[in-house]
């Protein structure tokens, strides 16, 4: 299994996953052209996508979908709530198909088992995804206000965990955002802070992952080194300093990781 976060943050999210049997994206929150450019930059076919998993309807996770399904024959998996929110039933499909899925449950795409599970976020019917192929499991968990026990259970056993570390609480408090937006981001249906991620690592994390990837960092209310430092301290406290800790970027893809 090869994984590369092509970009992550409020300006667009997409993660590329490749196995022997499938090439897929988790989210398509950048333009078709930008996704193609970033795939090409990591040595992948810009048109070589078989399936897309959409977590929720927000623009930074789904804005490229409409043009992709018009130009490429792909299968798109998303909940009914997301379909309705995107008005995806009106999309022009050029050999593509849209597959409704429940907010919870497992299905198979060729050689890969996909598990979707509900997450607390301010969208219509948001989910996160775990993918397992030949015993290797990756989980991407972004756009989540807090980490309830049922979510922590779903991500157990992941060899790679892509986890939101959106904001530094103090930077957000003193930053330029209006108060109502600050409340949304810090709320139970908003986004995970660096502090919340560190608490998860110390209190709920099973310690199984070889790779922990911090994603969806705010460009105004966070800094990569602050996010990295808080998670690194938490991993050290758990005796997990050997875990490979990576911070994603909005501007360029993460170097592909082979699992």
Secondary structure as GFF3:
##gff-version 3
##sequence-region A 1 259
A	DSSP	beta_strand	2	7	.	.	.	ID=ss1
A	DSSP	beta_strand	14	18	.	.	.	ID=ss2
A	DSSP	beta_strand	23	26	.	.	.	ID=ss3
A	DSSP	alpha_helix	32	41	.	.	.	ID=ss4
A	DSSP	beta_strand	51	53	.	.	.	ID=ss5
A	DSSP	alpha_helix	59	62	.	.	.	ID=ss6
A	DSSP	alpha_helix	65	71	.	.	.	ID=ss7
A	DSSP	beta_strand	75	79	.	.	.	ID=ss8
A	DSSP	alpha_helix	80	86	.	.	.	ID=ss9
A	DSSP	three_ten_helix	88	90	.	.	.	ID=ss10
A	DSSP	beta_strand	97	101	.	.	.	ID=ss11
A	DSSP	beta_strand	104	109	.	.	.	ID=ss12
A	DSSP	beta_strand	112	118	.	.	.	ID=ss13
A	DSSP	beta_strand	127	133	.	.	.	ID=ss14
A	DSSP	beta_strand	136	141	.	.	.	ID=ss15
A	DSSP	alpha_helix	149	154	.	.	.	ID=ss16
A	DSSP	beta_strand	160	164	.	.	.	ID=ss17
A	DSSP	alpha_helix	169	174	.	.	.	ID=ss18
A	DSSP	alpha_helix	179	186	.	.	.	ID=ss19
A	DSSP	alpha_helix	194	203	.	.	.	ID=ss20
A	DSSP	beta_strand	211	215	.	.	.	ID=ss21
A	DSSP	alpha_helix	224	237	.	.	.	ID=ss22
A	DSSP	beta_strand	244	247	.	.	.	ID=ss23
A	DSSP	beta_strand	257	258	.	.	.	ID=ss24
###
